[in-house]
Amino acid sequence: MTTPAKLRQHVRYVNSADGTRIAWAEAGTGPLVVKAANWLTHLEYEWESPVWKHWLQFFSAHSRFVRYDERGCGMSEWQAGKLSLDAWTADLEAVADAAGRRRRSRSSASRRALPPASSTRSIIPSVSRR
């Protein structure tokens, strides 16, 4: 478990299947938890946000917490390709692959439950269930 005072996020970039540049961040150690993007994210602003900070610290203190800015938002490419379920699913899979684990838990907020559900169908054997 990582103590909140020592938590730091590390921002990286990955290209999605259509070439769109997606910004993603990780913090903490332990089992990998990938949070699907929600609307209007910004990795650096959220890290200090009074709305999100307590959630980010909690998950990062108990896991290797990975999240990303959706295409067209935050630190990801603003001139993104198409906005569709397939594109959002490809973004989630690109980030999860870049994070480097075959088995992962997924977290989602808002309308972003669809890409994890869609992605899970194609990789059922690698998703941990708790």
VOPAGU-2260 file (C-alpha; in pm, 1 decimal, decimal comma):
REM VOPAGU-2260
SITE   aa  ch    i         X         Y         Z
SITE  MET   A    0       0,0       0,0       0,0
SITE  THR   A    1     129,7     346,0     -93,1
SITE  THR   A    2      73,8     634,7     147,0
SITE  PRO   A    3    -118,0     929,9      -4,4
SITE  ALA   A    4     156,3    1180,5      87,5
SITE  LYS   A    5     401,8     995,4    -138,0
SITE  LEU   A    6     169,8     936,6    -432,0
SITE  ARG   A    7     278,6    1072,5    -767,3
SITE  GLN   A    8     123,5    1009,3   -1102,3
SITE  HIS   A    9     330,1     936,5   -1411,0
SITE  VAL   A   10     177,4    1057,6   -1738,0
SITE  ARG   A   11     251,8     870,0   -2060,2
SITE  TYR   A   12     110,9     853,8   -2412,6
SITE  VAL   A   13      -4,5     570,0   -2636,0
SITE  ASN   A   14    -151,2     564,4   -2985,9
SITE  SER   A   15    -493,9     408,1   -3021,7
SITE  ALA   A   16    -579,1     176,3   -3312,1
SITE  ASP   A   17    -664,1     469,7   -3541,9
SITE  GLY   A   18    -348,6     662,6   -3445,4
SITE  THR   A   19    -514,2     903,6   -3199,9
SITE  ARG   A   20    -268,4     997,0   -2924,2
SITE  ILE   A   21    -412,4     909,1   -2582,0
SITE  ALA   A   22    -266,4    1045,5   -2256,3
SITE  TRP   A   23    -272,2     804,2   -1963,6
SITE  ALA   A   24    -142,7     813,7   -1608,0
SITE  GLU   A   25     -59,8     562,5   -1340,4
SITE  ALA   A   26      -4,7     594,6    -968,6
SITE  GLY   A   27      43,5     350,1    -684,6
SITE  THR   A   28     148,4     -12,2    -667,9
SITE  GLY   A   29     -35,4    -340,0    -640,4
SITE  PRO   A   30    -303,8    -501,7    -854,5
SITE  LEU   A   31    -377,6    -313,9   -1173,9
SITE  VAL   A   32    -707,2    -121,3   -1186,2
SITE  VAL   A   33    -788,1      58,8   -1511,7
SITE  LYS   A   34   -1049,3     335,4   -1494,2
SITE  ALA   A   35   -1234,8     400,1   -1817,8
SITE  ALA   A   36   -1235,9     767,0   -1915,9
SITE  ASN   A   37   -1533,8     981,6   -1835,4
SITE  TRP   A   38   -1639,9    1301,3   -2007,8
SITE  LEU   A   39   -1420,1    1613,3   -1989,8
SITE  THR   A   40   -1117,1    1472,9   -1811,0
SITE  HIS   A   41    -772,4    1625,2   -1763,7
SITE  LEU   A   42    -513,8    1403,7   -1594,0
SITE  GLU   A   43    -319,6    1683,7   -1426,6
SITE  TYR   A   44    -618,7    1895,6   -1319,3
SITE  GLU   A   45    -804,2    1594,9   -1177,8
SITE  TRP   A   46    -501,0    1501,1    -967,8
SITE  GLU   A   47    -554,7    1821,8    -764,4
SITE  SER   A   48    -933,2    1848,6    -801,9
SITE  PRO   A   49   -1141,9    1860,4    -483,6
SITE  VAL   A   50   -1400,8    1652,6    -672,3
SITE  TRP   A   51   -1169,7    1367,5    -780,6
SITE  LYS   A   52    -860,4    1388,9    -558,0
SITE  HIS   A   53    -992,2    1172,3    -273,5
SITE  TRP   A   54   -1095,2     897,4    -520,0
SITE  LEU   A   55    -761,6     908,0    -700,8
SITE  GLN   A   56    -569,1     891,6    -374,3
SITE  PHE   A   57    -777,8     603,1    -243,6
SITE  PHE   A   58    -740,2     385,5    -554,1
SITE  SER   A   59    -371,6     476,3    -592,8
SITE  ALA   A   60    -303,0     390,0    -229,4
SITE  HIS   A   61    -451,0      40,8    -276,1
SITE  SER   A   62    -361,1     -51,1    -634,2
SITE  ARG   A   63    -169,7      42,8    -945,3
SITE  PHE   A   64    -435,8     284,8   -1066,0
SITE  VAL   A   65    -441,2     367,2   -1436,0
SITE  ARG   A   66    -668,1     625,3   -1597,2
SITE  TYR   A   67    -665,9     825,8   -1917,5
SITE  ASP   A   68    -806,2    1132,3   -2090,2
SITE  GLU   A   69   -1057,9    1040,1   -2355,9
SITE  ARG   A   70    -992,9    1139,1   -2714,9
SITE  GLY   A   71   -1056,7    1509,4   -2770,8
SITE  CYS   A   72   -1014,5    1597,2   -2400,6
SITE  GLY   A   73    -744,6    1693,0   -2154,2
SITE  MET   A   74    -394,5    1589,5   -2250,8
SITE  SER   A   75    -506,8    1349,3   -2526,0
SITE  GLU   A   76    -513,3    1452,6   -2889,8
SITE  TRP   A   77    -778,2    1718,9   -2943,2
SITE  GLN   A   78    -817,2    1663,8   -3317,8
SITE  ALA   A   79    -924,5    1307,9   -3253,9
SITE  GLY   A   80   -1067,9    1068,2   -3505,7
SITE  LYS   A   81   -1428,2     956,5   -3485,7
SITE  LEU   A   82   -1618,1     942,7   -3158,8
SITE  SER   A   83   -1781,9     602,5   -3134,1
SITE  LEU   A   84   -1813,3     301,8   -2907,5
SITE  ASP   A   85   -1554,5     119,7   -3119,5
SITE  ALA   A   86   -1307,7     409,5   -3090,9
SITE  TRP   A   87   -1359,5     442,7   -2713,4
SITE  THR   A   88   -1315,6      66,8   -2673,3
SITE  ALA   A   89    -993,9      76,2   -2878,7
SITE  ASP   A   90    -865,9     361,4   -2658,9
SITE  LEU   A   91    -935,8     163,0   -2340,9
SITE  GLU   A   92    -763,8    -145,6   -2483,0
SITE  ALA   A   93    -459,6      58,3   -2597,6
SITE  VAL   A   94    -418,6     205,5   -2248,8
SITE  ALA   A   95    -465,2    -131,8   -2076,6
SITE  ASP   A   96    -210,2    -290,5   -2312,7
SITE  ALA   A   97      35,5      -4,6   -2254,1
SITE  ALA   A   98      -4,6     -56,6   -1879,0
SITE  GLY   A   99     143,5    -399,5   -1944,4
SITE  ARG   A  100     -72,9    -655,0   -1775,2
SITE  ARG   A  101    -288,3    -929,3   -1917,9
SITE  ARG   A  102    -514,3    -952,4   -1611,7
SITE  ARG   A  103    -678,5    -634,6   -1488,1
SITE  SER   A  104    -976,6    -503,6   -1301,4
SITE  ARG   A  105   -1178,2    -226,1   -1458,8
SITE  SER   A  106   -1357,6      69,2   -1310,7
SITE  SER   A  107   -1598,9     297,2   -1490,6
SITE  ALA   A  108   -1809,4     604,3   -1420,1
SITE  SER   A  109   -2101,2     755,0   -1607,7
SITE  ARG   A  110   -2161,7     648,8   -1967,7
SITE  ARG   A  111   -1817,3     494,9   -1975,6
SITE  ALA   A  112   -1943,3     155,3   -1865,6
SITE  LEU   A  113   -1992,8      68,4   -2233,0
SITE  PRO   A  114   -1626,9      51,4   -2348,6
SITE  PRO   A  115   -1521,7    -177,5   -2059,3
SITE  ALA   A  116   -1820,3    -401,6   -2127,7
SITE  SER   A  117   -1744,0    -406,4   -2498,9
SITE  SER   A  118   -1373,3    -467,9   -2438,1
SITE  THR   A  119   -1442,3    -745,2   -2188,3
SITE  ARG   A  120   -1630,1    -945,3   -2450,7
SITE  SER   A  121   -1312,5    -978,1   -2657,1
SITE  ILE   A  122   -1081,8   -1069,9   -2365,5
SITE  ILE   A  123   -1300,0   -1264,7   -2120,3
SITE  PRO   A  124   -1020,5   -1501,3   -2010,9
SITE  SER   A  125    -795,0   -1215,0   -1897,3
SITE  VAL   A  126   -1040,7   -1019,0   -1680,6
SITE  SER   A  127   -1028,5   -1083,0   -1307,6
SITE  ARG   A  128   -1361,2   -1113,9   -1131,1
SITE  ARG   A  129   -1394,2   -1021,6    -763,8
